[in-house]
Amino acid sequence: MDKFIVSARKYRPQTFDTVVGQAHITTTLKNAIKHQQLAHAFLFCGPRGVGKTTCARILAKTINCENPTKDGEACNECHSCTSFNEGTSLNIHELDAASNNSVDDIRTLVEQVRFAPQAGAYKVYIIDEVHMLSSSAFNAFLKTLEEPPPYAIFILATTEKHKILPTILSRCQIFDFKRITTQDTVAHLQDICRKEETQADAAALQLIAQKSEGCMRDALSIMDKIVSFTNGEVTYANTLEHLNILDADYYFRLIDCMLQQDLAGAMLLYDDIDRKGFEGDLVLNGLAEFIRNLLVCKDEKAARLMEVVESFRDRYVRTAQQVSAAYLISALNILNEAEINFKAARNKRLHVELALIKLTYLQQAISFTTSDEGVGKKKLIETAKPIAFRNINEVRKADAPKEKKVAATQPEKVPVEYRTSASQNEAKLIIEEPKVPYQTASTPTQTPPVERPAQQIASQQTPAAGGSKLGMLQNIRQQFANRPTHGNTAAIPLSTDKLMEYWNQFAKDLKDNRNPAFQSFYMATLNIINDGCFEVVTNNNLEQKFIEQERRVLSEYLQEKFNNRQLLFSILVSDNPTIDTGPVEKPLTTRDQFIKIVEQYPLVLELKDKLKLGVE
């Protein structure tokens, strides 16, 4: 009975042409060999099982071949190639850095480098999993790697390039291996099945290639297991059963139930999947990948991104035409959220079923939200409406005496501030009483409006419900009706004495109330512009801000004192502030203090002389 050898070892490539999926690297190495431009150190990095160690061995064999071909390949017939294939070559040394990662192992390797090869042109040192070396081992290897003997070549292989020191990377010629595509993997598997006389379905081989995720060694190992499991026959059904993969047909049936809003059919289908032993997170992940493929099929340009079995490709395209992109995107969001929260769910099956229920009625929800009169139409939020007051045009007083007489009989516009509390949030209402426009001599006499009591006005604007906020207007109207007006008293013209008197009185009130703004009032300068306007000049911005904080109260105070509701003032900052700080007192020195004490107490001087003391 012959000893069984796994396919990954039995069909390992022996020449550069037989390496699968790495043409960009094999071509470069062959050209370097033909033109004798070999580097002294190579670094092969990439995912597992893509041919790094295989290419390193082929390179080591080829550069020592006695009769290389014109294409830069080994002849596999000479003594050097034969000994390499049998594993008896003395010019090729392989070191596993995962188990030989100490400084002593690297020192032993460096000592071997000193000896020239007995046969052949080069001694090749292949160090696999080089990222496992310690920092001390890397540092011990630096000098030899930088300037090796002319007959020594180092080939380093690793799957984690980022763990290697930059000083090592700078001394090597780096080759990045890529994952093997699904098409190349399937072609290589078919070639091996033909040599082994094994019957294999193309769909099964595509499924194996997808499961290997670009790793040829994994693909060959999976195929060996399936061949042993099925007694030499690789079918699609057997592959699904062995790899524990859910058939895509289940997902097609699920999407049909969801589009038809057949909840019972979807739940029964999931029950069948659950009875076969598939976990809920596997179902969610597979369904999300299935919907992603449907979304990719919507656009012909992106259809090449879909990696599915060829027999299902046309079915994917037909199903994608029946589903809208909005449904697919929304379904992906639901599945992503369900997959994230799956681990935290106590009832796993119920969690998956809830996701399926959402997907079943998702089409109906989308149709509602996109329709103009559907149930899903957004409901407008009722916003609070402002109180409707009459808009009264502002009319300024004219200089004619007749207008003043007419104006004296009408109430002035007096701002009334009232605070109301609703749901613990305070709101300010500023109510202004209407003012009848002043009549001029050219204006015809108009019938004055009939005055109505405040209670009657409030009752017309207030609804029947007693708890409404508008019911408070009655109290506001009464307060305003009972408030005394100054319309019958003539305005007091501005004068410097009166203005300073009222200004200082206001500042004194602030001082009595311990308001720090009173100092800014005392230091400000007042300039009268006309009878109804003056300006306040401050020395700096800080004083301006203090006065600005009291502007409203100050304005009402001065308007009441001068009986002029049109009184205005502005607050400015002086360009050249002059601050009167008063006489500056110079601090007394020690001698001055002593002289002052002696003037008051002469006996201190006598005591100083008797004790022979100094002033300083």
Residue, then its C-alpha position, 0 to 999 in steps of 0.5 A: m500500500d502506497k503512502f498517501i500524500v496530501s495534494a498540497r505536497k504532492y502537487r507543489p509547483q516545481t517550476f515558476d510556470t506552475v505557480v498559480g496566481q503569482a505571475h507578477i512575481t515569477t516573471t520578475l524572478k525569472n528575468a533577474i536570473k536570466h540577466q544575472q541581477l539577483a539581489h542578496a536578500f529577498l523578502f516574500c510577504g503575503p497571506r498564508g498558502v499563496g506560494k511564498t515558500t514554494c517560490a523561495r524553493i524554486l528560486a533556490k533550485t533554479i539559481n544552482c541549476e547546471n543547465p537552466t532553460k532559456d526562460g530561466e527555469a530549472c531543468n530538473e535533470c541535473h545533479s543539483c536539481t535532483s538532489f534538491n527534489e530528493g531533499t539531499s542538497l547541501n546548498i539549501h538551508e531552511l530555518d523555521a524562525a518560529s522555533n529558532n528565534s533566539v540570538d544563538d540560533i542566528r549566530t549559528l546561522v551566521e557561522q555557517v555562512r562563512f563556509a563556501p558551497q562545495a558544489g554549485a554557485y550559491k548557498v541559499y538560506i530560506i527563513d520562514e516565518v521571519h517575523m517570529l524572530s526576537s529583536s535581539a535576533f534581528n539585530a544580530f542578523l543585521k550586519t550579515l544581511e547587509e553585507p553577506p558573502p557573494y555566494a550567500i543569498f537569503i530568502l525571508a518569508t512572512t505573513e506579517k510584514h508589519k512586525i519586521l524591523p525597518t532596518i531589515l526591510s531596507r536591506c531586502q528586495i520585497f515581493d508582495f504576494k496576493r490572494i489567488t483568485t477564485q477562477d485560478t483556484v478552480a482551474h488548478l483544482q480541475d487540473i488536479c481532479r483530472k490527474e487524480e481521475t476524480q469526478a468533480d462538479a464545477a459548482a462544487l469546486q467554485l464553492i471550495a474556492q470561495k471557502s478557501e478565501g484565496c488560499m490554495r493550500d486550504a482549497l487543496s485540503i478541503m478537496d482532499k477531505i471531500v474526496s475522502f468523505t464522498n468516496g472519490e466524487v465531489t458534488y455540489a450537495n456533498t460539498l454543502e453538507h461537508l462544509n456546513i454551508l447553507d444553500a443559496d436556494y434557501y435565500f432565493r426562497l426566503i426573498d420570494c416569501m418576503l417580496q410576497q409578504d408571506l410571513a408564514g412561508a418565511m417562518l416555516l423556511y427558517d424552521d427548516i434551516d434551524r432543524k438542519g443545525f445552522e446557527g442564527d448568526l450564520v443565517l443572518n450573515g449568509l442572508a446579508e451576503f446574498i442581499r449584497n450580491l443582489l444589490v451588486c447585480k443591479d448594475e452591470k458594471a459592478a456585476r464582476l464583484m459578485e463571487v457566486v457559483e456560475s449556475f446561480r449567476d443568472r438567477y441572481v440577475r433575474t431576482a435583482q430585477q424584481v427587487s428595488a434598490a431601496y428595499l435591498i439597502s434597508a434590508l442590509n441595515i436591518l440585517n447588520e443591526a440584527e447581526i450586531n445585537f445577536k450575541a446579546a440576545r437571550n432568545k437567539r431564535l426569536h431574535v432572528e425571527l424578528a429580523l425576518i418579520k421586519l424584512t417581510y413587511l419592509q416592502q409595505a413600509i417602503s410603499f407607504t413612505t413613498s406614496d403621497e397619501g399613504v399611512g407612512k406619510k409624516k405627521l405634521i407637528e402642531t406648532a404654537k401660534p402667536i397671539a394675534f395683536r393688531n399691527i399699529n403703524e408707528v407715528r412720530k409727533a409733529d411739531a404743529p401745536k394742534e397735533k400736540k393737543v390731539a395727542a394729549t387726549q390719547p394714551e401714549k404707547v407704554p410698554v408693559e412687561y408681564r411674566t407668565s409661567a407655563s410648564q415651568n418655562e417663563a415667557k415674556l409678553i410685551i403688550e403695546e396699547p394702540k395709539v391713534p395717529y395724530q391729525t394734522a390741519s390738512t387731514p380731515t377729521q375722523t370719527p374716533p374709535v369707540e373705546r371698549p372695556a378691557q374685559q370685553i376685548a379680552s373676552q373676544q380673544t379668549p376661547a371659552a376654555g377657562g384654562s387657556k393662556l389667552g385668558m390671562l390677557q384680561n389681567i394684562r388689560q386691566q393692569f394697563a388700564n389702571r396704570p397712570t399715563h403722562g400724556n397730559t404733562a409736557a416733556i421737560p427739556l434736557s439740561t446739563d444740571k437736570l441730567m447730571e442730577y438724575w444721572n448721579q441719583f441713579a448711580k447712588d441708587l446702584k451704589d446703595n444696592r451694591n451694584p458694581a456698575f455705579q463706578s462706571f456711571y460716576m466716571a462717564t461723561l454726558n453730552i447733550i445733542n438735542d432736546g430728546c437725545f444725549e450721549v454717554v462717553t465712557n473711558n473703556n469697553l468695560e465701563q461701556k458694558f457695565i452701563e449697557q447692562e443697566r440700559r433698560v432700567l436707566s432708560e425708563y428712569l430718565q424717561e419718567k424723570f423728564n416725562n419724555r418717552q422719546l428720550l434716547f441716548s447712546i453709549l460710546v467709548s472715548d478715543n483718548p480716555t482720561i481717568d482722574t485718579g486723584p493725587v498719587e501718594k508716594p510710599l514713605t521710605t524707612r527714613d521718612q517714617f522715622i522722621k515722622i515718628v520723631e516729630q510726634y515722639p521726640l524721645v524716640l530720637e534720644l533712645k536711638d542715640k543712647l542705643k546707637l541704632g541706625v535708621e536703615 
